[in-house]
Amino acid sequence: MADALASLDATAQAELVRRGKATPRELVDAAIARIEALNPQLNAVILPLFEEARRRAERPLPDGPFRGVPFLLKDLDVALAGTPNHCGMRFLKRIGHVSTNTSHLVKRFLAAGLVPVGKTNTPELGLTVTTEPLAYGASRNPWNLGHSTGGSSGGSAAAVAAGLVPFAHASDGGGSIRIPASECGLVGLKPSRGRISLAPEYGEYWAGMVTNLVVSRTVRDTAAILDWTAGMVPGDPYATPPPRRPFAAELGASPGRLRIGVLAEIPGQPGALHADCVAAVQGAARTLESLGHAVEEAYPQALAEGEASAHFLTTMTSWVASALDEWQTVTGQIIDEAELEPGTRVYAGMGRQVSAAAYLAAQKSLSRWSRRMAAWWDEFDLLLTPTLGAPPPEIGWLVPSEDDPVSTLAKVANLVPFTPPFNLSGQPAISLPLHWTAAGLPIGVQVVAAYAREDLLIAVASQLEDARPWRDRRPPIHA
């Protein structure tokens, strides 16, 4: 039973419980056994919650869609009362920080019947696109242990790709759901701004750029958990229009003949993309055309404007400086700068130089830019791009040095030209595992819809999953 469970998605595992073919405790014990067997190679799960998970599985669970299914929480952006919360920081690990509250999203996960069995690795404060924090060490990609899992949800992605759990919590402020989904061969949907509440900790974070959901193996798991977790909470600054019907109803449903633009190069940088990333997009475009959609080379000209990147940096670094101040307030302790990683120090230093007037000017400019971006979707339904500019890099390649951290930050920007714009615009975007390199490394393809049109993404992702199935493809390291 245990080995068979590793190949089932969350929907299938929940069905076993519903039909009396397995108990929640059996699912949880099997997941714990897989973590104990494989995590020493992957370093994906850094904070086990095994005994509490076993106790939870023995108690009556909510009759949600995933009753009894084992789950992992990313150690960032959400809280579970009574559990460690370190956010990839040596400072919080050293003082043994423990959450005193439970986030609204985690309450929704628990109400769905999910059983958290641990928390996953993340870079310090989620600030880079590889999961190699000094606090806990590097997570390793089950497709090739010498390569990155992506970040910042890299621990979650490694765990799901290796079959430790069927899906896991992930969050995204500049690509941190989609990037690890691409590098680990998974489905990664970044919902629209405001679709998932950040209550009670925040109304918005990174000026609305940060959101949460999961990385998964199947589109149906992503659609089902989006249905369960979506919705605003009183006090939220955004109210995303509700879907016309459940997102799960889009599975297998025809979206009609869509007009899809294709962007297979970095605007203004012809030839900069890795050949496999170009091939991935071209192959996806051919498949979409074979499914009856109108596909053409086109993209929003706003993507070629440099001001958005500068304002992203202004916004993100300001929030980094604020986050460090907040952690000092929460813990009542001063953070020693030497205990921060080089990249975090650089970002915080930049953020402390931003005036309130400059911050507000950046937000106003980004609002105008977002409107120019959104106008393109008046003529097109979807945009198809690579998720990343290159395959998963080797471990260590994206780790900033003490002597020259800025050069590594430039590498990060070159790897992720396609994900941050849609955090800025607030649009939903999904990464799908549609290509592998000759060396067996996954390459994701990103599909972007207009604001609040996750329904189109689910429908088209479902079409692509049927046309080019990936769910049974397994990495060398798998339970």
Secondary structure, 3 states (H helix, E strand, C coil): CHHHHCCCCHHHHHHHHHCCCCCHHHHHHHHHHHHHHHHHHHCCEEEECHHHHHHHHHCCCCCCCCCCCEEEEECCCCCCCCCECCCCCHHHHHHCCECCCCCHHHHHHHHCCCEEEEEECCCHHHCCCCCCCCCCCCCCECCECCECCCCCCHHHHHHHHCCCCCEEEEEECCCCCHHHHHHHCCEEEECCCCCECCCCCCCCCCCCCCEEEEEECCHHHHHHHHHHHCECCCCCCCCCCCCCCCHHHHCCCCCCCCEEEECCCECCECCCCCHHHHHHHHHHHHHHHHCCCEEEECCCHHHHCCHHHHHHHHHHHHHHHHHHHHHHHHHCCCCCHHHCCHHHHHHHHHHHCCCHHHHHHHHHHHHHHHHHHHHHHHCCCEEEEECCCCCCCECCCCCCCCCCHHHHHHHHHHHCCCCHHHHHHCCCEEEEEEEECCCCCEEEEEEEECCCCHHHHHHHHHHHHHHCCCCCCCCCCCC
